[in-house]
Amino acid sequence: MQKRMRFVAVNGSERPDGNTREVLAHAAELLAGHGIDLEVINLGELKLSGCGPCGDCNSRCEPCAVTGDDVPAVVDRMALADGIIWAAPVHGFGPATTMQAFIERAGVGYLRFQRPLTNKVGGVVVIGRRYSHTEVYNQLVANVLLNRMIMVGSGFPAILYGNHRGEALADTEGVEMLDRMLHRMVAMARLLAEHRELTGRDALATEYANERDDRWFARRYATVGQA
């Protein structure tokens, strides 16, 4: 018997009660109908340190030495999930600064060493007034793929237009795209779980999940300057 599935949504908005949170509340209700729990992590309520000035991120093979914020705990919670949703509003023609800071800090500091999100089902939803939605969406999709997650096509991107609170959920076409994405994420997560239960292994290869298993980066940078 399969365990109850759990998705994690990372809310990249710094606002405590805006459109992004409302959209994720809608997502939680839809997923609950599938018997899936959605944990929403609101980055605006957490302590996020900026990346430090050390500059050795491409040569070391251990997690970041910067400590004292909530990023490691968020990474741990994502690592236990079956699906991950990146959710961010558009601010200043890019993703909200909290989302950008988290992607940099989590990715460089932790995710790149073990790739713990490998083969989890990934999804992206973007909310904003009327500009740069696709640019932000494409950036977050690239990050999903960088972390070896699995995205399923669901038609048009889950992009919702709205400015003031409540307007995003009034975008009926955007909500439909979000719903399609969620339904297909659920189907894919269940398919992958069934495969693991039947075979005892992941459906997709995991041997390249961690590009630093063999200290490739350490060997590469050890030769710099020797030529």
C-alpha positions in Angstrom: 0.0 0.0 0.0 1.4 3.4 -1.1 1.9 6.1 1.5 -0.1 9.3 1.2 1.6 11.6 -1.2 2.8 15.0 -0.3 3.7 18.0 -2.5 5.6 21.1 -1.4 5.0 24.5 -2.9 7.6 27.2 -2.4 5.8 30.6 -2.3 8.4 33.1 -3.4 6.4 36.2 -2.6 7.5 38.5 0.3 3.8 39.5 0.9 2.1 37.5 3.6 -1.4 37.4 2.1 -1.4 38.2 -1.6 -2.3 36.6 -4.9 0.4 34.0 -4.7 -0.8 32.6 -1.4 -4.4 32.6 -2.7 -3.4 30.7 -5.8 -1.6 28.1 -3.7 -4.6 27.8 -1.4 -6.6 26.9 -4.5 -3.9 24.4 -5.5 -4.1 22.8 -2.0 -7.8 22.4 -2.3 -7.5 20.7 -5.7 -4.7 18.4 -4.5 -6.6 17.5 -1.4 -9.3 16.2 -3.7 -6.7 13.8 -5.1 -5.7 12.7 -1.6 -2.5 14.6 -1.7 -1.3 17.0 1.0 0.2 20.3 -0.1 2.7 22.0 2.3 3.1 25.7 1.4 6.4 27.2 2.4 6.1 31.0 2.6 9.6 32.4 2.0 8.5 35.8 3.2 8.1 34.3 6.7 11.6 32.7 6.9 15.1 33.9 7.4 17.1 33.8 4.2 20.8 34.7 4.2 22.3 36.0 1.0 25.1 34.1 -0.7 28.4 34.9 0.9 31.5 36.5 -0.7 33.6 33.3 -0.5 33.4 32.7 -4.2 34.4 29.0 -4.0 31.0 27.6 -5.0 32.4 26.0 -8.1 35.4 24.3 -6.5 34.3 22.9 -3.2 32.3 19.7 -2.8 30.6 20.3 0.6 27.5 22.3 1.5 27.7 26.0 2.1 29.5 27.2 5.2 27.1 30.1 5.7 24.7 29.1 8.5 22.0 30.5 10.6 19.0 30.7 8.2 16.1 28.5 7.3 17.3 27.3 3.9 18.6 23.9 5.0 15.3 23.1 6.7 13.4 24.0 3.5 15.7 21.8 1.5 15.0 18.9 3.9 11.3 19.4 3.6 11.4 19.4 -0.2 13.6 16.3 -0.2 10.8 14.4 1.5 8.1 15.4 -1.0 6.8 13.7 -4.1 6.2 16.9 -6.0 7.6 20.4 -5.9 5.9 23.6 -7.1 7.8 26.9 -7.6 5.4 29.8 -7.3 6.5 33.4 -7.7 5.1 36.8 -8.5 6.6 39.0 -11.1 8.3 42.0 -9.5 10.4 44.5 -11.4 10.4 42.5 -14.6 11.8 39.4 -12.7 11.0 37.0 -10.0 10.3 38.4 -6.5 13.6 39.0 -4.7 12.7 36.4 -2.0 12.4 33.7 -4.7 15.6 34.7 -6.4 17.5 34.7 -3.1 16.2 31.3 -2.3 17.0 29.8 -5.6 20.6 31.1 -5.4 21.1 30.2 -1.7 19.5 26.7 -1.9 20.9 25.8 -5.3 24.5 26.9 -4.8 24.7 26.1 -1.1 22.9 22.7 -1.0 21.0 21.3 -4.0 24.0 21.1 -6.3 25.9 18.6 -4.1 23.3 15.8 -3.7 20.5 16.9 -6.2 17.9 15.6 -3.6 15.0 16.8 -5.9 16.0 14.3 -8.6 12.9 12.5 -10.2 10.4 14.5 -8.2 7.6 15.9 -10.2 8.0 19.6 -10.7 5.7 22.4 -11.6 5.8 26.2 -12.0 3.2 28.9 -11.5 3.8 32.6 -12.1 1.5 35.5 -11.0 1.8 39.1 -12.1 0.1 42.2 -13.4 0.9 42.2 -17.2 4.6 42.0 -18.0 7.6 39.6 -17.9 5.5 36.5 -17.0 7.1 34.2 -19.6 10.6 35.3 -18.7 10.1 34.5 -15.0 8.3 31.2 -16.0 11.2 30.2 -18.2 13.8 30.9 -15.5 11.9 28.8 -13.0 11.4 26.0 -15.5 15.2 26.0 -16.1 15.8 25.7 -12.4 13.3 22.7 -12.2 15.2 21.0 -15.0 18.6 21.8 -13.4 17.6 20.0 -10.3 16.7 16.9 -12.3 12.9 17.1 -11.6 10.3 15.8 -14.0 7.9 18.2 -15.7 4.8 17.1 -17.6 3.4 19.1 -20.4 0.0 20.5 -19.6 -0.8 22.9 -22.5 -0.2 26.6 -21.9 2.0 27.6 -18.9 0.4 28.1 -15.5 0.5 31.9 -15.7 -2.1 34.0 -13.9 -2.7 37.7 -14.5 -3.6 39.9 -11.6 -2.5 42.9 -9.7 -4.5 43.5 -6.5 -5.3 40.6 -4.2 -8.1 38.4 -5.5 -7.5 39.2 -9.2 -5.3 36.2 -10.0 -8.0 33.7 -9.1 -10.4 35.7 -11.3 -8.2 34.9 -14.3 -10.3 31.9 -15.4 -8.0 30.8 -18.2 -4.9 31.0 -16.0 -6.7 29.0 -13.2 -7.6 26.4 -15.8 -3.9 26.1 -16.9 -2.9 25.7 -13.2 -5.5 23.0 -12.7 -4.3 21.1 -15.7 -0.8 21.2 -14.5 -1.7 20.0 -11.0 -3.9 17.1 -12.4 -1.0 15.9 -14.6 1.6 16.3 -11.8 -0.6 14.0 -9.6 -0.9 11.4 -12.4 2.9 11.4 -13.0 3.8 11.3 -9.3 1.5 8.2 -8.9 3.0 6.6 -12.0 6.5 7.0 -10.7 5.5 5.8 -7.2 3.9 2.7 -8.7 7.0 1.9 -10.7 9.2 2.2 -7.5 6.9 0.0 -5.6 6.9 -2.7 -8.3 10.5 -2.6 -9.3 12.3 -1.1 -6.2 14.0 1.6 -8.3 13.3 4.9 -10.0 11.9 4.9 -13.5 14.6 7.3 -14.6 18.3 6.8 -14.2 19.8 8.4 -11.1 23.5 7.8 -11.7 24.0 11.3 -12.9 21.9 13.0 -10.2 25.0 14.3 -8.4 27.7 15.7 -10.7 30.1 15.9 -7.7 29.9 12.3 -6.6 33.4 11.6 -8.0 34.8 15.0 -7.1 34.8 16.0 -10.8 34.7 19.6 -9.9 37.6 19.2 -7.4 39.8 17.5 -10.1 38.8 20.1 -12.7 39.7 23.1 -10.7 42.8 21.5 -9.2 44.4 21.7 -12.7 43.6 25.4 -13.2 46.9 27.4 -13.4 49.1 24.3 -13.9 49.2 24.5 -17.7 
